[in-house]
Amino acid sequence: MTLYRTEDAMEMKLEEFRREVAQLRGGRKKGAPVYPERLRRFAIEHVGRRLGEGAKLKALEQELGVSVPTLRLWTSTGKVAFRRVQVRATGASRVLATPSLIVVTPAGYRAEGLDTDQVAVLLRALG
């Protein structure tokens, strides 16, 4: 039976991970290889733990041998988190009697307080 300290065991796993990544990359500097699911899972768990400890992604790039964009891709859920909010009117809010539109051109010009007819005229004039 062999006993390892937790840090030693993690370092051994990191070394094995880096070896496998280097083997997959085959000496390439650009372009990501197809990483097996088990390597992605290990990296995701490692990144989550280390970010919780205050590490930065750039440092994790060095630890794992995997680029920051790849780590971001692996750790993103693809889901946008929404939370319920309550909107309340304040004394500073104003209610317009008629809806108004704002038009911003690609050149940066901004026209505010327009109704739909005025926007149509403006868009026709701008061509």
C-alpha positions as CSV (number, residue, x, y, z in Angstrom):
1,M,0.0,0.0,0.0
2,T,1.3,3.4,-0.9
3,L,0.1,6.6,0.7
4,Y,0.3,10.0,-0.8
5,R,-0.4,13.4,0.6
6,T,-3.3,15.1,-1.2
7,E,-1.0,17.7,-2.8
8,D,1.3,15.0,-4.1
9,A,-1.5,12.9,-5.5
10,M,-2.9,16.0,-7.3
11,E,0.5,16.9,-8.7
12,M,0.8,13.4,-10.0
13,K,-2.6,13.7,-11.7
14,L,-1.6,17.1,-13.1
15,E,1.6,15.7,-14.5
16,E,-0.3,12.8,-16.1
17,F,-2.8,15.3,-17.6
18,R,0.0,17.5,-19.0
19,R,1.7,14.5,-20.5
20,E,-1.5,13.4,-22.3
21,V,-2.2,16.9,-23.5
22,A,1.4,17.2,-24.9
23,Q,1.0,13.9,-26.6
24,L,-2.4,14.9,-28.1
25,R,-0.9,18.2,-29.3
26,G,2.0,16.4,-31.0
27,G,4.3,19.5,-30.8
28,R,1.8,21.8,-32.5
29,K,1.7,25.4,-31.3
30,K,-1.6,26.3,-32.8
31,G,-4.9,24.5,-33.2
32,A,-6.6,22.4,-30.5
33,P,-6.7,18.7,-30.7
34,V,-9.8,16.7,-29.8
35,Y,-9.5,16.1,-26.1
36,P,-11.1,13.0,-24.6
37,E,-14.1,13.6,-22.3
38,R,-12.2,12.3,-19.2
39,L,-9.4,15.0,-19.8
40,R,-12.0,17.7,-20.2
41,R,-13.8,16.6,-17.0
42,F,-10.5,16.6,-15.0
43,A,-9.7,20.1,-16.3
44,I,-13.2,21.4,-15.5
45,E,-13.0,20.1,-11.9
46,H,-9.4,21.4,-11.5
47,V,-10.3,24.9,-12.9
48,G,-13.4,25.1,-10.7
49,R,-11.4,24.2,-7.6
50,R,-8.5,26.5,-8.4
51,L,-10.7,29.5,-9.4
52,G,-12.4,29.0,-6.0
53,E,-8.9,29.3,-4.4
54,G,-8.4,32.6,-6.2
55,A,-6.2,31.4,-9.2
56,K,-6.4,33.2,-12.5
57,L,-7.1,31.4,-15.8
58,K,-3.7,32.5,-17.2
59,A,-2.0,30.6,-14.3
60,L,-4.3,27.6,-15.0
61,E,-3.2,27.7,-18.6
62,Q,0.3,27.1,-17.5
63,E,-0.6,24.4,-14.9
64,L,-2.7,22.4,-17.4
65,G,-1.0,23.2,-20.7
66,V,-4.4,24.1,-22.2
67,S,-5.1,27.5,-23.6
68,V,-7.3,30.1,-21.8
69,P,-9.9,30.1,-24.7
70,T,-10.2,26.3,-24.5
71,L,-10.6,26.4,-20.7
72,R,-13.2,29.1,-21.0
73,L,-15.1,27.0,-23.5
74,W,-15.0,23.9,-21.4
75,T,-16.1,25.7,-18.2
76,S,-18.9,27.7,-19.7
77,T,-22.3,26.2,-19.3
78,G,-23.7,27.9,-22.4
79,K,-26.6,28.9,-20.2
80,V,-27.3,32.5,-19.3
81,A,-28.4,32.8,-15.7
82,F,-31.5,34.9,-15.2
83,R,-32.8,35.9,-11.8
84,R,-36.2,37.3,-10.9
85,V,-36.2,41.0,-10.2
86,Q,-38.9,43.4,-9.2
87,V,-39.3,46.7,-11.1
88,R,-40.7,49.6,-9.2
89,A,-41.5,53.1,-10.4
90,T,-39.7,55.9,-8.5
91,G,-40.5,59.5,-8.2
92,A,-37.8,60.2,-10.9
93,S,-39.4,58.0,-13.5
94,R,-41.6,59.7,-16.1
95,V,-44.2,58.1,-18.3
96,L,-44.5,59.4,-21.8
97,A,-48.0,59.9,-23.2
98,T,-46.9,58.5,-26.5
99,P,-44.2,56.0,-27.1
100,S,-41.0,57.5,-28.5
101,L,-38.3,55.7,-30.4
102,I,-34.5,56.3,-30.5
103,V,-32.6,55.8,-33.7
104,V,-28.8,55.4,-33.7
105,T,-27.0,55.4,-37.0
106,P,-23.8,53.4,-37.7
107,A,-22.0,56.7,-37.9
108,G,-23.0,57.4,-34.3
109,Y,-25.8,60.0,-34.9
110,R,-28.6,59.6,-32.4
111,A,-32.2,60.9,-32.8
112,E,-34.5,60.6,-29.8
113,G,-38.2,61.1,-29.1
114,L,-39.4,60.0,-32.6
115,D,-42.7,58.4,-33.4
116,T,-43.0,55.6,-36.0
117,D,-43.9,58.0,-38.8
118,Q,-40.9,60.2,-38.1
119,V,-38.6,57.1,-38.0
120,A,-39.9,56.0,-41.4
121,V,-39.3,59.5,-42.8
122,L,-35.8,59.5,-41.4
123,L,-34.9,56.0,-42.6
124,R,-36.2,56.9,-46.1
125,A,-34.0,60.0,-46.1
126,L,-30.9,58.1,-45.0
127,G,-31.6,55.6,-47.8
